[in-house]
Structures are given as C-alpha cells and as structure tokens.
Amino acid sequence: MSSVLNCIVTPRSSNFRCEVASRTFEEGVSTLTVRDQQGQAIHNARNLIRSAHERQTAEVLARLTARRACLLRDLDRTDAQIATKVNKIDAIDQELLALPKIL
C-alpha cells in the first residue's frame, strides 16, 4: 500500500516500481474480495443450516403432536371400553343382589 502511495506522491518513481506496487495492490484487493466472498459463502451456509434445522425441528414437533393426539384418541377409546365393561359388571352385580339367597 505504501508503494502505491509512493508512486502517487513521487513523480520520479520508476514505472516498474509503480507496476509492481499496482499489481500488489490489485492482488491485495483481489484477496480481500475472495475473502469477502468466502465469508459471505460461510454466512449463507450457516443460514441454510439454521433454516434446515428449524424446518426439521418443526417437522419433528408436528409429527410428535400428531402422535400425541393419536394416543389421546386411543386412550379415550380404551377408557370408553373400560367404562362399558364396568357398567356391565355393575348390572350383573345388581342382578346377583336381586336373586333370592339360597343359603
């Protein structure tokens, strides 16, 4: 960078030194551009990973919520079946109590 400034400030500088300084400056700018592009690529990759993770988390949450709802429906159905059987047992108990005692 100082070589480039010397070329600008010192009119007696040789063309070769100015060309070398200019080339060095351009390579530095090119390197910075590549690094900026790499940094942007890394940033984009992180965003893609974050987005994929959020999407995957949402899918797992939806799947687990649906499974929970299914299990709750199964539990309600089982409770209803148990209640029906308990009612039948109660009815049989009532019939048994209504029978005359033999002993």
Rosetta constraint file for C-alpha pairs under 8 A:
AtomPair CA 1 CA 5 HARMONIC 6.44 0.50
AtomPair CA 1 CA 21 HARMONIC 7.34 0.50
AtomPair CA 1 CA 24 HARMONIC 7.97 0.50
AtomPair CA 1 CA 25 HARMONIC 6.29 0.50
AtomPair CA 2 CA 6 HARMONIC 6.07 0.50
AtomPair CA 3 CA 7 HARMONIC 6.26 0.50
AtomPair CA 3 CA 17 HARMONIC 7.76 0.50
AtomPair CA 3 CA 18 HARMONIC 7.36 0.50
AtomPair CA 3 CA 21 HARMONIC 5.29 0.50
AtomPair CA 4 CA 8 HARMONIC 6.37 0.50
AtomPair CA 4 CA 18 HARMONIC 6.67 0.50
AtomPair CA 4 CA 21 HARMONIC 5.19 0.50
AtomPair CA 4 CA 22 HARMONIC 6.18 0.50
AtomPair CA 4 CA 25 HARMONIC 7.22 0.50
AtomPair CA 5 CA 9 HARMONIC 5.98 0.50
AtomPair CA 6 CA 10 HARMONIC 5.42 0.50
AtomPair CA 6 CA 13 HARMONIC 7.65 0.50
AtomPair CA 7 CA 11 HARMONIC 6.72 0.50
AtomPair CA 7 CA 13 HARMONIC 5.94 0.50
AtomPair CA 7 CA 17 HARMONIC 7.63 0.50
AtomPair CA 7 CA 18 HARMONIC 5.48 0.50
AtomPair CA 7 CA 21 HARMONIC 7.83 0.50
AtomPair CA 13 CA 17 HARMONIC 6.75 0.50
AtomPair CA 13 CA 18 HARMONIC 6.95 0.50
AtomPair CA 14 CA 18 HARMONIC 6.42 0.50
AtomPair CA 15 CA 19 HARMONIC 6.00 0.50
AtomPair CA 16 CA 20 HARMONIC 6.10 0.50
AtomPair CA 17 CA 21 HARMONIC 6.00 0.50
AtomPair CA 18 CA 22 HARMONIC 5.86 0.50
AtomPair CA 19 CA 23 HARMONIC 5.97 0.50
AtomPair CA 20 CA 24 HARMONIC 6.01 0.50
AtomPair CA 21 CA 25 HARMONIC 6.05 0.50
AtomPair CA 22 CA 26 HARMONIC 6.13 0.50
AtomPair CA 23 CA 27 HARMONIC 6.06 0.50
AtomPair CA 24 CA 28 HARMONIC 6.12 0.50
AtomPair CA 25 CA 29 HARMONIC 6.19 0.50
AtomPair CA 26 CA 30 HARMONIC 5.94 0.50
AtomPair CA 27 CA 31 HARMONIC 5.94 0.50
AtomPair CA 28 CA 32 HARMONIC 6.15 0.50
AtomPair CA 29 CA 33 HARMONIC 6.06 0.50
AtomPair CA 30 CA 34 HARMONIC 6.16 0.50
AtomPair CA 31 CA 35 HARMONIC 6.12 0.50
AtomPair CA 32 CA 36 HARMONIC 5.99 0.50
AtomPair CA 33 CA 37 HARMONIC 6.12 0.50
AtomPair CA 34 CA 38 HARMONIC 6.05 0.50
AtomPair CA 35 CA 39 HARMONIC 5.95 0.50
AtomPair CA 36 CA 40 HARMONIC 6.06 0.50
AtomPair CA 37 CA 41 HARMONIC 6.02 0.50
AtomPair CA 38 CA 42 HARMONIC 6.10 0.50
AtomPair CA 39 CA 43 HARMONIC 6.11 0.50
AtomPair CA 40 CA 44 HARMONIC 6.03 0.50
AtomPair CA 41 CA 45 HARMONIC 6.04 0.50
AtomPair CA 42 CA 46 HARMONIC 6.13 0.50
AtomPair CA 43 CA 47 HARMONIC 6.24 0.50
AtomPair CA 44 CA 48 HARMONIC 6.18 0.50
AtomPair CA 45 CA 49 HARMONIC 6.15 0.50
AtomPair CA 46 CA 50 HARMONIC 6.03 0.50
AtomPair CA 47 CA 51 HARMONIC 5.98 0.50
AtomPair CA 48 CA 52 HARMONIC 6.02 0.50
AtomPair CA 49 CA 53 HARMONIC 6.03 0.50
AtomPair CA 50 CA 54 HARMONIC 6.15 0.50
AtomPair CA 51 CA 55 HARMONIC 6.09 0.50
AtomPair CA 52 CA 56 HARMONIC 5.99 0.50
AtomPair CA 53 CA 57 HARMONIC 6.01 0.50
AtomPair CA 54 CA 58 HARMONIC 6.13 0.50
AtomPair CA 55 CA 59 HARMONIC 6.21 0.50
AtomPair CA 56 CA 60 HARMONIC 6.18 0.50
AtomPair CA 57 CA 61 HARMONIC 6.06 0.50
AtomPair CA 58 CA 62 HARMONIC 6.08 0.50
AtomPair CA 59 CA 63 HARMONIC 6.11 0.50
AtomPair CA 60 CA 64 HARMONIC 6.07 0.50
AtomPair CA 61 CA 65 HARMONIC 6.02 0.50
AtomPair CA 62 CA 66 HARMONIC 6.15 0.50
AtomPair CA 63 CA 67 HARMONIC 6.18 0.50
AtomPair CA 64 CA 68 HARMONIC 6.06 0.50
AtomPair CA 65 CA 69 HARMONIC 6.25 0.50
AtomPair CA 66 CA 70 HARMONIC 6.23 0.50
AtomPair CA 67 CA 71 HARMONIC 6.19 0.50
AtomPair CA 68 CA 72 HARMONIC 6.15 0.50
AtomPair CA 69 CA 73 HARMONIC 6.27 0.50
AtomPair CA 70 CA 74 HARMONIC 6.24 0.50
AtomPair CA 71 CA 75 HARMONIC 6.05 0.50
AtomPair CA 72 CA 76 HARMONIC 6.13 0.50
AtomPair CA 73 CA 77 HARMONIC 6.18 0.50
AtomPair CA 74 CA 78 HARMONIC 6.13 0.50
AtomPair CA 75 CA 79 HARMONIC 6.05 0.50
AtomPair CA 76 CA 80 HARMONIC 6.18 0.50
AtomPair CA 77 CA 81 HARMONIC 6.29 0.50
AtomPair CA 78 CA 82 HARMONIC 6.17 0.50
AtomPair CA 79 CA 83 HARMONIC 6.09 0.50
AtomPair CA 80 CA 84 HARMONIC 6.19 0.50
AtomPair CA 81 CA 85 HARMONIC 6.32 0.50
AtomPair CA 82 CA 86 HARMONIC 6.09 0.50
AtomPair CA 83 CA 87 HARMONIC 6.14 0.50
AtomPair CA 84 CA 88 HARMONIC 6.33 0.50
AtomPair CA 85 CA 89 HARMONIC 6.20 0.50
AtomPair CA 86 CA 90 HARMONIC 6.13 0.50
AtomPair CA 87 CA 91 HARMONIC 6.17 0.50
AtomPair CA 88 CA 92 HARMONIC 6.24 0.50
AtomPair CA 89 CA 93 HARMONIC 6.13 0.50
AtomPair CA 90 CA 94 HARMONIC 6.19 0.50
AtomPair CA 91 CA 95 HARMONIC 6.31 0.50
AtomPair CA 92 CA 96 HARMONIC 6.17 0.50
AtomPair CA 93 CA 97 HARMONIC 6.17 0.50
AtomPair CA 94 CA 98 HARMONIC 6.19 0.50
AtomPair CA 95 CA 99 HARMONIC 6.46 0.50
